[in-house]
Amino acid sequence: KKLTDLRASGKRVVMTNGCFDILHRGHVHYLEEAKSLGDILVVALNSDASIQRLKGDGRPVNRAKDRAIVLMGLSSVDYVIIFACFNYIFFTNIGITIRRYCVGRGLSRNTKKKK
Protein backbone atom coordinates (compact mmCIF):
# COMPACT_ATOMS: atom_id res chain seq x y z
CA LYS A 1 0.00 0.00 0.00
CA LYS A 2 2.75 2.45 0.88
CA LEU A 3 4.48 2.16 -2.53
CA THR A 4 1.17 2.75 -4.30
CA ASP A 5 0.62 5.84 -2.14
CA LEU A 6 4.10 7.14 -2.95
CA ARG A 7 3.49 6.74 -6.68
CA ALA A 8 0.10 8.42 -6.35
CA SER A 9 1.80 11.41 -4.72
CA GLY A 10 4.02 11.80 -7.79
CA LYS A 11 7.11 9.98 -6.56
CA ARG A 12 9.00 7.88 -9.12
CA VAL A 13 9.61 4.43 -7.64
CA VAL A 14 12.64 2.55 -8.95
CA MET A 15 13.11 -1.13 -8.23
CA THR A 16 16.14 -3.37 -8.57
CA ASN A 17 17.00 -6.77 -7.22
CA GLY A 18 19.92 -8.96 -6.31
CA CYS A 19 21.57 -11.25 -3.79
CA PHE A 20 23.87 -8.65 -2.19
CA ASP A 21 25.38 -11.49 -0.16
CA ILE A 22 28.87 -10.05 0.16
CA LEU A 23 28.30 -6.32 -0.27
CA HIS A 24 31.12 -4.50 -2.05
CA ARG A 25 31.91 -1.14 -3.62
CA GLY A 26 30.39 -2.13 -6.97
CA HIS A 27 27.07 -2.89 -5.29
CA VAL A 28 27.08 0.50 -3.55
CA HIS A 29 27.77 2.29 -6.85
CA TYR A 30 25.08 0.26 -8.64
CA LEU A 31 22.49 1.15 -5.97
CA GLU A 32 23.43 4.84 -6.07
CA GLU A 33 22.99 4.81 -9.86
CA ALA A 34 19.64 3.06 -9.53
CA LYS A 35 18.47 5.64 -6.97
CA SER A 36 19.44 8.46 -9.34
CA LEU A 37 16.75 7.20 -11.75
CA GLY A 38 13.91 8.14 -9.38
CA ASP A 39 12.81 9.30 -5.94
CA ILE A 40 12.35 6.01 -4.09
CA LEU A 41 14.59 2.94 -4.42
CA VAL A 42 13.14 -0.46 -3.60
CA VAL A 43 15.56 -3.38 -3.46
CA ALA A 44 14.07 -6.83 -3.92
CA LEU A 45 16.48 -9.08 -2.05
CA ASN A 46 16.89 -12.75 -2.94
CA SER A 47 15.85 -15.08 -0.13
CA ASP A 48 18.37 -17.45 1.41
CA ALA A 49 16.81 -20.42 -0.41
CA SER A 50 16.95 -18.69 -3.80
CA ILE A 51 20.64 -17.81 -3.30
CA GLN A 52 21.45 -21.39 -2.40
CA ARG A 53 19.70 -22.53 -5.61
CA LEU A 54 21.59 -19.93 -7.66
CA LYS A 55 25.05 -20.12 -6.09
CA GLY A 56 25.26 -23.55 -4.47
CA ASP A 57 26.13 -24.98 -1.09
CA GLY A 58 27.76 -22.67 1.42
CA ARG A 59 25.76 -19.70 0.20
CA PRO A 60 24.49 -17.33 1.28
CA VAL A 61 27.32 -16.22 3.52
CA ASN A 62 25.01 -13.71 5.22
CA ARG A 63 21.36 -14.43 6.03
CA ALA A 64 18.56 -12.42 4.41
CA LYS A 65 17.68 -10.44 7.54
CA ASP A 66 21.31 -9.37 7.97
CA ARG A 67 21.67 -8.47 4.28
CA ALA A 68 18.47 -6.41 4.48
CA ILE A 69 19.76 -4.50 7.53
CA VAL A 70 23.06 -3.71 5.76
CA LEU A 71 21.22 -2.52 2.63
CA MET A 72 18.89 -0.31 4.69
CA GLY A 73 22.00 1.33 6.11
CA LEU A 74 22.82 2.74 2.67
CA SER A 75 21.46 6.22 2.01
CA SER A 76 20.41 5.24 -1.51
CA VAL A 77 18.05 2.45 -0.36
CA ASP A 78 14.55 3.31 0.83
CA TYR A 79 12.89 -0.11 1.07
CA VAL A 80 14.05 -3.73 1.06
CA ILE A 81 11.72 -6.61 0.26
CA ILE A 82 12.92 -10.21 0.60
CA PHE A 83 11.55 -12.47 -2.11
CA ALA A 84 11.71 -16.12 -3.10
CA CYS A 85 10.10 -15.88 -6.54
CA PHE A 86 10.44 -12.79 -8.75
CA ASN A 87 7.46 -12.68 -11.12
CA TYR A 88 4.26 -10.79 -11.91
CA ILE A 89 2.57 -12.09 -8.75
CA PHE A 90 5.44 -10.69 -6.67
CA PHE A 91 4.87 -7.19 -8.08
CA THR A 92 1.10 -7.46 -7.60
CA ASN A 93 1.53 -8.52 -3.97
CA ILE A 94 3.66 -5.49 -3.14
CA GLY A 95 1.33 -3.10 -4.98
CA ILE A 96 3.47 -2.19 -7.97
CA THR A 97 1.96 -1.99 -11.41
CA ILE A 98 4.54 -2.05 -14.16
CA ARG A 99 3.60 0.40 -16.89
CA ARG A 100 7.01 0.91 -18.45
CA TYR A 101 10.24 -0.73 -17.54
CA CYS A 102 13.76 -1.29 -18.71
CA VAL A 103 16.25 -3.86 -17.59
CA GLY A 104 19.65 -2.49 -16.68
CA ARG A 105 22.39 -5.05 -16.35
CA GLY A 106 25.98 -4.40 -15.55
CA LEU A 107 25.66 -0.92 -14.10
CA SER A 108 28.28 -1.92 -11.55
CA ARG A 109 30.68 -3.07 -14.25
CA ASN A 110 33.26 -0.85 -15.93
CA THR A 111 31.99 -0.62 -19.50
CA LYS A 112 32.96 1.69 -22.33
CA LYS A 113 30.81 2.87 -25.21
CA LYS A 114 31.83 1.74 -28.64
CA LYS A 115 32.62 4.56 -31.02
Sequence and secondary structure as in RCSB ss.txt:
>XXXX:A:sequence
KKLTDLRASGKRVVMTNGCFDILHRGHVHYLEEAKSLGDILVVALNSDASIQRLKGDGRPVNRAKDRAIVLMGLS
SVDYVIIFACFNYIFFTNIGITIRRYCVGRGLSRNTKKKK
>XXXX:A:secstr
 HHHHHHHTT  EEEEEE  SS  HHHHHHHHHHHTTSSEEEEEEE HHHHHHHH TT  SS HHHHHHHHHTST
T  EEEEES  SHHHHHHTT   SS      TTS      
